[in-house]
Amino acid sequence: MTPKKLIVVDFTASWCGPCRFIAPILAEIAKKIPEVIFLKVDIDEVKSVAKEWSVEAMPTFLFLKEGKEVDKVVGARKEELENAITKHKDATVATA
């Protein structure tokens, strides 16, 4: 059985100040947790994806498992982001 990895999608924009603030923090978290997949979506480049996931503010972090949203953090909230990653990454390993 393959593990069901957590995917963290960072909806961002080049003009967004809080997005620029959280970007290096998210990069550090990503280095420390290789079992989680981190993706970045520039909402100005792919507006349809942001609309599909009902993203209305930047940054928005969606937490996905098996294509389903399991959590969401809106804003450059480092502690809330770290807590959500920790909470959901622990459930990424499938049990036999």
C-alpha positions as a Python dict, from the first residue, in 0.01 Angstrom:
ca = {
    (1, 'M'): (0, 0, 0),
    (2, 'T'): (134, 343, -90),
    (3, 'P'): (143, 623, 165),
    (4, 'K'): (-115, 897, 124),
    (5, 'K'): (99, 1208, 126),
    (6, 'L'): (-14, 1544, 248),
    (7, 'I'): (-5, 1816, -17),
    (8, 'V'): (22, 2180, 93),
    (9, 'V'): (-80, 2425, -180),
    (10, 'D'): (38, 2784, -130),
    (11, 'F'): (-185, 3026, -322),
    (12, 'T'): (26, 3337, -364),
    (13, 'A'): (74, 3648, -578),
    (14, 'S'): (384, 3848, -667),
    (15, 'W'): (222, 4172, -542),
    (16, 'C'): (124, 4023, -203),
    (17, 'G'): (339, 4151, 87),
    (18, 'P'): (236, 3882, 339),
    (19, 'C'): (309, 3617, 73),
    (20, 'R'): (666, 3746, 40),
    (21, 'F'): (696, 3741, 422),
    (22, 'I'): (586, 3378, 460),
    (23, 'A'): (766, 3237, 151),
    (24, 'P'): (1109, 3181, 316),
    (25, 'I'): (941, 3036, 626),
    (26, 'L'): (746, 2790, 413),
    (27, 'A'): (1067, 2700, 225),
    (28, 'E'): (1238, 2617, 557),
    (29, 'I'): (943, 2404, 669),
    (30, 'A'): (949, 2221, 333),
    (31, 'K'): (1320, 2138, 375),
    (32, 'K'): (1257, 1990, 720),
    (33, 'I'): (956, 1777, 616),
    (34, 'P'): (1036, 1596, 289),
    (35, 'E'): (741, 1358, 331),
    (36, 'V'): (500, 1648, 260),
    (37, 'I'): (455, 1781, -94),
    (38, 'F'): (458, 2162, -118),
    (39, 'L'): (317, 2339, -425),
    (40, 'K'): (301, 2709, -508),
    (41, 'V'): (25, 2856, -724),
    (42, 'D'): (47, 3216, -848),
    (43, 'I'): (-316, 3323, -865),
    (44, 'D'): (-241, 3578, -1138),
    (45, 'E'): (-105, 3303, -1364),
    (46, 'V'): (-376, 3043, -1300),
    (47, 'K'): (-689, 3228, -1187),
    (48, 'S'): (-908, 2928, -1271),
    (49, 'V'): (-732, 2710, -1011),
    (50, 'A'): (-776, 2973, -739),
    (51, 'K'): (-1143, 3010, -834),
    (52, 'E'): (-1196, 2633, -835),
    (53, 'W'): (-1067, 2609, -476),
    (54, 'S'): (-1256, 2925, -364),
    (55, 'V'): (-939, 3118, -279),
    (56, 'E'): (-1029, 3478, -198),
    (57, 'A'): (-728, 3606, 2),
    (58, 'M'): (-353, 3571, -17),
    (59, 'P'): (-177, 3380, 105),
    (60, 'T'): (-410, 3083, 137),
    (61, 'F'): (-273, 2741, 219),
    (62, 'L'): (-483, 2439, 130),
    (63, 'F'): (-406, 2101, 281),
    (64, 'L'): (-505, 1815, 53),
    (65, 'K'): (-513, 1439, 89),
    (66, 'E'): (-628, 1215, -192),
    (67, 'G'): (-755, 1523, -378),
    (68, 'K'): (-977, 1637, -91),
    (69, 'E'): (-933, 1949, 121),
    (70, 'V'): (-860, 1850, 482),
    (71, 'D'): (-766, 2194, 616),
    (72, 'K'): (-709, 2557, 518),
    (73, 'V'): (-502, 2843, 661),
    (74, 'V'): (-567, 3196, 535),
    (75, 'G'): (-300, 3459, 597),
    (76, 'A'): (71, 3459, 678),
    (77, 'R'): (23, 3280, 1010),
    (78, 'K'): (342, 3087, 1076),
    (79, 'E'): (227, 2908, 1391),
    (80, 'E'): (-112, 2810, 1249),
    (81, 'L'): (57, 2687, 930),
    (82, 'E'): (310, 2478, 1124),
    (83, 'N'): (34, 2332, 1345),
    (84, 'A'): (-178, 2232, 1046),
    (85, 'I'): (120, 2067, 872),
    (86, 'T'): (213, 1875, 1187),
    (87, 'K'): (-147, 1769, 1247),
    (88, 'H'): (-200, 1633, 897),
    (89, 'K'): (146, 1500, 811),
    (90, 'D'): (130, 1252, 1098),
    (91, 'A'): (-158, 1083, 924),
    (92, 'T'): (29, 1054, 591),
    (93, 'V'): (160, 703, 642),
    (94, 'A'): (-86, 432, 543),
    (95, 'T'): (-133, 150, 788),
    (96, 'A'): (-115, -207, 665),
}
